[in-house]
């Protein structure tokens, strides 16, 4: 176990995730997974994540170009976007009966038949064909039963998202997964690949945080939860680099040695769901203050704002920004972390980054 690693080196290694890629497809291939979130403040999380990694990226490019890309929507630790070779690690997915099947036993077959007949379905098409029905959703409320049935077929690998119409998922038959179901990857290969993908995307990170990601990934591999935990333990023992830094054990892929990370420059404003800040345990340990995502916090109790975006100067998280488009311009409110002073270099860096955001949003710079 290496012992001469410093928090500054870990911060620089973590910010290496923001390396620019030449194309959107190259970024998707390099990352392997991009978490999705529907809130636009000032753009969806997937767009905010990709604009930091793809030169010239504009808000909505992923949705606009989706039909032409090697990309699918699916779930590993969370719901998001991934290349098809990553999705192949997750299927065939053996699923017990879902709530929608228990509440409407016949509905899944009806929606499956309709999807196979028509080839592509908007949720409204299913309601028009089969009638409106309700089902209990994950939060205990009521939602469209036919849409829930489409979601269930998607989760099973029988349907895929072909495109979005006004942000709404449109589904088709997942023909590309037929071969995967017929000849799946061996389980040990699938599990090792998932562990390595997470370690690469979110690393270097505390061993406990990687363990949490592995637990969340049980949603992507529901029938392989225990073997996935075993693959994680094996990787920590035999395959991953490790060091204890300020009392916390960090792990990483050997080919992404944190000792070799260059010192980053400039200011970046990133999404709350960006791999750079996703792990709040690592964030607080390396930066010395607690970032809070408060979109679902009552306004009176917020301390940073509705959708605060972490601000980085070089490798250090120095504050947060709340951004909104109003009157054809981008308005910003900047908060600084305890002990951080607004220097001229920081202010200039923020101005440059805000102009990048204006270009990303199609606003005058």
C-alpha positions as CSV (number, residue, x, y, z in Angstrom):
1,X,0.0,0.0,0.0
2,X,1.5,3.4,-1.1
3,X,1.9,5.9,1.7
4,X,3.3,9.1,0.2
5,X,0.2,10.3,-1.5
6,X,-1.1,13.8,-0.5
7,X,-4.6,15.3,-0.6
8,X,-3.5,17.8,-3.2
9,X,-2.4,14.9,-5.5
10,X,-5.7,13.2,-5.0
11,X,-7.5,16.4,-5.9
12,X,-5.5,16.8,-9.1
13,X,-6.1,13.1,-10.0
14,X,-9.8,13.5,-9.4
15,X,-10.0,16.6,-11.6
16,X,-8.4,14.6,-14.4
17,X,-12.0,13.3,-15.1
18,X,-12.6,16.6,-16.9
19,X,-10.1,15.9,-19.7
20,X,-11.5,17.2,-23.0
21,X,-12.5,14.7,-25.7
22,X,-12.6,15.5,-29.4
23,X,-16.2,14.3,-30.0
24,X,-19.3,13.4,-28.0
25,X,-18.9,9.7,-28.8
26,X,-15.3,9.8,-27.6
27,X,-16.5,11.3,-24.3
28,X,-19.2,8.7,-23.9
29,X,-16.7,5.9,-24.6
30,X,-14.1,7.4,-22.3
31,X,-16.5,7.8,-19.4
32,X,-18.6,4.7,-19.9
33,X,-21.5,6.2,-18.0
34,X,-23.2,9.7,-17.7
35,X,-25.8,10.1,-15.0
36,X,-29.1,11.7,-16.1
37,X,-31.3,14.2,-14.2
38,X,-34.3,16.1,-15.6
39,X,-33.8,19.4,-13.8
40,X,-32.7,22.3,-16.0
41,X,-30.7,24.8,-14.0
42,X,-29.5,26.1,-16.4
43,X,-29.4,22.7,-18.3
44,X,-29.9,19.0,-17.6
45,X,-27.2,17.3,-15.6
46,X,-26.1,15.1,-18.5
47,X,-25.5,18.2,-20.7
48,X,-23.7,20.0,-17.9
49,X,-21.4,16.9,-17.5
50,X,-20.7,16.6,-21.2
51,X,-20.1,20.3,-21.8
52,X,-17.1,20.0,-19.5
53,X,-15.6,17.2,-21.6
54,X,-16.5,17.9,-25.2
55,X,-15.2,20.9,-27.1
56,X,-18.0,22.9,-28.6
57,X,-20.8,21.0,-26.9
58,X,-24.2,22.7,-26.7
59,X,-27.1,22.1,-24.4
60,X,-29.3,19.4,-25.9
61,X,-26.6,17.9,-28.2
62,X,-26.9,14.5,-26.5
63,X,-30.7,14.3,-27.1
64,X,-30.4,15.7,-30.6
65,X,-27.7,13.3,-31.7
66,X,-28.8,10.3,-29.7
67,X,-30.3,8.3,-32.7
68,X,-26.9,8.6,-34.4
69,X,-24.7,7.6,-31.5
70,X,-23.5,4.3,-30.0
71,X,-25.4,5.0,-26.7
72,X,-28.3,3.6,-24.7
73,X,-30.2,4.6,-21.6
74,X,-30.0,2.2,-18.7
75,X,-29.1,1.9,-15.1
76,X,-25.8,1.0,-13.3
77,X,-25.5,2.8,-10.0
78,X,-28.1,5.4,-11.3
79,X,-30.1,6.0,-14.5
80,X,-28.1,7.4,-17.3
81,X,-26.4,7.0,-20.7
82,X,-23.8,4.4,-21.7
83,X,-22.2,2.9,-24.8
84,X,-23.7,-0.5,-25.9
85,X,-20.6,-2.4,-24.8
86,X,-21.2,-1.2,-21.3
87,X,-24.9,-2.0,-21.4
88,X,-23.9,-5.6,-22.5
89,X,-22.3,-6.0,-19.0
90,X,-25.8,-5.6,-17.5
91,X,-27.8,-8.0,-19.6
92,X,-29.5,-10.4,-19.5
93,X,-31.0,-8.9,-16.4
94,X,-33.0,-11.5,-14.4
95,X,-35.9,-9.6,-12.8
96,X,-38.5,-10.8,-10.3
97,X,-42.1,-9.6,-10.9
98,X,-42.4,-5.9,-10.6
99,X,-45.2,-3.9,-9.0
100,X,-46.8,-3.1,-12.3
101,X,-47.0,-6.8,-13.1
102,X,-48.6,-7.5,-9.7
103,X,-51.1,-4.7,-10.0
104,X,-51.9,-5.3,-13.8
105,X,-50.9,-8.9,-14.5
106,X,-52.0,-8.8,-18.2
107,X,-50.6,-5.3,-19.1
108,X,-47.0,-6.2,-19.7
109,X,-47.9,-8.7,-22.4
110,X,-50.3,-6.2,-24.0
111,X,-47.7,-3.5,-24.2
112,X,-45.0,-6.0,-25.4
113,X,-47.3,-7.1,-28.2
114,X,-48.1,-3.5,-29.2
115,X,-44.4,-2.6,-29.2
116,X,-43.5,-5.5,-31.4
117,X,-46.4,-4.7,-33.8
118,X,-45.6,-1.0,-34.2
119,X,-41.8,-0.9,-33.7
120,X,-41.8,2.4,-31.8
121,X,-44.1,3.8,-29.1
122,X,-44.6,7.1,-27.4
123,X,-46.3,6.7,-24.0
124,X,-49.3,8.5,-25.5
125,X,-49.6,5.9,-28.2
126,X,-50.0,3.2,-25.6
127,X,-52.6,5.1,-23.7
128,X,-54.6,5.7,-27.0
129,X,-54.4,2.0,-27.9
130,X,-54.9,0.3,-24.5
131,X,-56.7,3.0,-22.5
132,X,-55.6,5.0,-19.4
133,X,-54.9,3.1,-16.3
134,X,-53.0,4.0,-13.1
135,X,-50.4,2.2,-11.0
136,X,-48.5,3.0,-7.8
137,X,-45.1,4.5,-8.5
138,X,-41.9,4.3,-6.5
139,X,-42.9,7.2,-4.3
140,X,-46.3,5.8,-3.4
141,X,-48.3,8.1,-5.7
142,X,-50.2,7.3,-8.9
143,X,-48.8,7.3,-12.4
144,X,-49.7,6.0,-15.8
145,X,-49.7,2.2,-15.7
146,X,-48.9,1.8,-19.4
147,X,-45.9,4.1,-19.1
148,X,-44.8,2.0,-16.1
149,X,-45.1,-1.1,-18.3
150,X,-42.9,0.5,-20.9
151,X,-40.4,1.2,-18.2
152,X,-40.5,-2.4,-17.0
153,X,-39.9,-3.7,-20.5
154,X,-37.0,-1.3,-20.8
155,X,-35.5,-2.5,-17.5
156,X,-35.8,-6.1,-18.6
157,X,-33.9,-5.3,-21.8
158,X,-36.8,-6.0,-24.1
159,X,-37.3,-2.3,-25.1
160,X,-34.9,0.5,-25.6
161,X,-35.1,4.3,-25.8
162,X,-34.9,5.2,-29.4
163,X,-35.2,9.0,-29.0
164,X,-36.9,11.6,-26.9
165,X,-39.8,13.8,-27.9
166,X,-39.9,17.0,-25.9
167,X,-37.9,15.2,-23.2
168,X,-40.3,12.2,-23.1
169,X,-38.8,8.8,-23.8
170,X,-39.9,7.1,-27.0
171,X,-39.4,3.3,-27.0
172,X,-38.5,0.6,-29.6
173,X,-37.6,-3.0,-29.5
174,X,-34.1,-3.7,-28.1
175,X,-33.0,-5.8,-31.0
176,X,-29.3,-5.2,-30.2
177,X,-29.7,-7.1,-26.9
178,X,-31.1,-10.3,-28.6
179,X,-27.6,-11.5,-29.2
180,X,-26.5,-10.6,-25.6
181,X,-29.3,-12.7,-24.2
182,X,-28.5,-15.6,-26.5
183,X,-24.7,-15.5,-25.6
184,X,-24.1,-13.3,-22.6
185,X,-20.7,-12.5,-21.3
186,X,-19.5,-14.8,-18.5
187,X,-20.6,-13.5,-15.1
188,X,-17.1,-13.0,-13.7
189,X,-16.2,-10.9,-16.7
190,X,-19.3,-8.8,-16.4
191,X,-18.8,-8.1,-12.7
192,X,-15.1,-7.3,-13.0
193,X,-15.9,-4.9,-15.8
194,X,-18.5,-3.1,-13.7
195,X,-16.2,-2.7,-10.7
196,X,-13.4,-1.4,-13.0
197,X,-15.7,1.0,-14.8
198,X,-16.9,2.6,-11.5
199,X,-13.3,2.8,-10.1
200,X,-12.2,4.5,-13.3
201,X,-15.1,6.9,-13.5
202,X,-15.3,8.0,-9.9
203,X,-11.7,7.3,-8.7
204,X,-9.5,7.8,-7.0
205,X,-12.1,7.5,-4.2
206,X,-12.4,6.2,-0.7
207,X,-12.8,2.4,-0.6
208,X,-16.1,2.9,1.3
209,X,-17.4,5.1,-1.4
210,X,-16.6,2.6,-4.1
211,X,-18.4,0.0,-1.9
212,X,-21.5,2.3,-1.9
213,X,-21.4,2.6,-5.7
214,X,-21.2,-1.2,-5.9
215,X,-24.3,-1.5,-3.6
216,X,-26.2,1.0,-5.8
217,X,-25.2,-1.0,-8.9
218,X,-27.3,-3.9,-7.5
219,X,-30.2,-2.1,-9.3
220,X,-28.3,-2.6,-12.6
221,X,-27.5,-6.3,-11.8
222,X,-30.3,-7.3,-9.5
223,X,-29.7,-11.1,-9.7
224,X,-25.9,-10.7,-9.1
225,X,-25.8,-8.5,-6.0
226,X,-23.8,-10.9,-3.9
227,X,-21.3,-11.9,-6.6
228,X,-20.8,-8.2,-7.4
229,X,-19.9,-7.6,-3.8
230,X,-17.4,-10.5,-4.0
231,X,-15.9,-9.0,-7.2
232,X,-15.5,-5.7,-5.4
233,X,-13.7,-7.3,-2.5
234,X,-11.4,-9.2,-4.9
235,X,-10.6,-6.1,-6.8
236,X,-9.7,-4.2,-3.6
237,X,-7.5,-7.0,-2.5
238,X,-5.8,-8.0,-5.8
239,X,-6.3,-5.4,-8.6
240,X,-6.7,-1.8,-7.4
241,X,-4.0,0.6,-6.2
242,X,-4.5,1.9,-2.7
243,X,-3.2,4.3,-0.1
244,X,-4.3,5.7,3.2
245,X,-4.5,9.6,3.1
246,X,-5.3,11.5,6.2
247,X,-6.8,8.4,7.8
248,X,-9.0,7.4,4.8
249,X,-8.2,4.5,2.5
250,X,-8.4,5.5,-1.2
251,X,-8.5,3.1,-4.2
252,X,-7.9,3.5,-7.9
253,X,-7.2,1.6,-11.1
254,X,-3.4,1.1,-11.5
255,X,-3.4,2.6,-15.0
256,X,-4.8,5.8,-13.5
257,X,-2.1,6.3,-10.9
258,X,-2.9,9.5,-8.9
259,X,0.9,10.2,-8.5
260,X,1.1,11.0,-12.2
261,X,-1.8,13.5,-12.5
262,X,-0.8,16.9,-13.9
263,X,-1.6,20.1,-11.9
264,X,-4.9,21.4,-13.4
265,X,-5.5,25.1,-14.2
266,X,-8.4,27.4,-14.6
267,X,-11.9,27.6,-13.2
268,X,-14.6,25.0,-13.9
269,X,-18.3,25.1,-12.8
270,X,-19.7,21.5,-12.7
271,X,-22.9,19.7,-12.3
272,X,-24.0,18.3,-8.9
273,X,-24.0,14.9,-10.5
274,X,-20.6,15.2,-12.2
275,X,-18.2,12.3,-11.3
276,X,-15.9,15.0,-9.9
277,X,-18.3,15.8,-7.1
278,X,-20.7,12.9,-6.9
279,X,-19.0,11.3,-3.9
280,X,-19.7,13.8,-1.0
281,X,-17.5,11.8,1.3
282,X,-14.5,12.4,-0.9
283,X,-15.5,16.0,-1.5
284,X,-15.6,16.9,2.1
285,X,-12.4,15.0,3.0
286,X,-10.3,16.5,0.2
287,X,-11.7,20.1,0.2
288,X,-12.5,20.7,3.8
289,X,-16.1,21.8,3.5
290,X,-19.5,20.2,2.8
291,X,-21.3,20.8,-0.5
292,X,-25.1,20.4,-0.4
293,X,-27.5,19.6,-3.2
294,X,-30.6,21.5,-2.1
295,X,-33.1,21.2,-5.0
296,X,-35.4,19.2,-2.8
297,X,-34.8,21.2,0.4
298,X,-37.5,23.7,1.5
299,X,-36.4,27.1,0.3
300,X,-36.2,28.5,3.8
301,X,-33.7,25.9,4.8
302,X,-31.3,26.2,1.8
303,X,-27.8,27.5,2.5
304,X,-26.4,27.3,-1.0
305,X,-29.4,27.6,-3.4
306,X,-31.8,25.5,-5.4
307,X,-29.2,24.0,-7.8
308,X,-25.8,25.1,-6.6
309,X,-23.0,24.1,-9.0
310,X,-19.6,23.5,-7.4
311,X,-16.8,25.8,-8.5
312,X,-13.2,24.6,-8.9
313,X,-10.1,26.7,-9.2
314,X,-7.2,24.5,-10.3
315,X,-7.8,21.3,-8.3
316,X,-9.5,22.9,-5.3
317,X,-13.3,23.4,-4.8
318,X,-13.6,27.0,-3.8
319,X,-17.4,27.6,-3.8
320,X,-20.6,27.3,-5.7
321,X,-22.6,29.0,-8.4
322,X,-26.4,29.3,-9.0
323,X,-27.0,30.1,-12.7
324,X,-30.2,31.0,-14.5
325,X,-31.2,32.4,-17.8
326,X,-33.3,35.5,-17.6
327,X,-33.9,38.2,-20.2
328,X,-31.7,36.5,-22.7
329,X,-28.7,36.5,-20.5
330,X,-27.0,34.2,-17.9
331,X,-27.3,35.5,-14.4
332,X,-25.0,34.1,-11.7
333,X,-24.8,34.2,-7.9
334,X,-21.5,33.0,-6.6
335,X,-20.8,31.7,-3.1
336,X,-17.4,31.1,-1.7
337,X,-16.3,28.3,0.7
338,X,-15.0,29.2,4.2
339,X,-11.5,30.7,4.0
340,X,-11.7,31.4,0.3
341,X,-10.9,34.9,-0.9
342,X,-12.1,36.3,-4.2
343,X,-8.9,37.2,-5.9
344,X,-8.5,38.8,-9.3
345,X,-7.4,35.5,-10.8
346,X,-10.5,33.7,-9.4
347,X,-12.9,36.5,-10.7
348,X,-11.3,36.4,-14.2
349,X,-11.5,32.6,-14.2
350,X,-15.2,32.7,-13.3
351,X,-15.9,35.2,-16.0
352,X,-14.2,33.0,-18.6
353,X,-16.2,30.0,-17.4
354,X,-19.5,31.9,-17.4
355,X,-18.8,32.9,-21.0
356,X,-18.3,29.2,-21.8
357,X,-21.7,28.6,-20.3
358,X,-23.2,31.3,-22.4
359,X,-21.9,29.7,-25.6
360,X,-23.1,26.3,-24.3
361,X,-26.6,27.7,-23.8
362,X,-26.7,29.6,-27.1
363,X,-26.5,33.0,-25.4
364,X,-24.5,36.1,-26.4
365,X,-21.0,36.0,-24.9
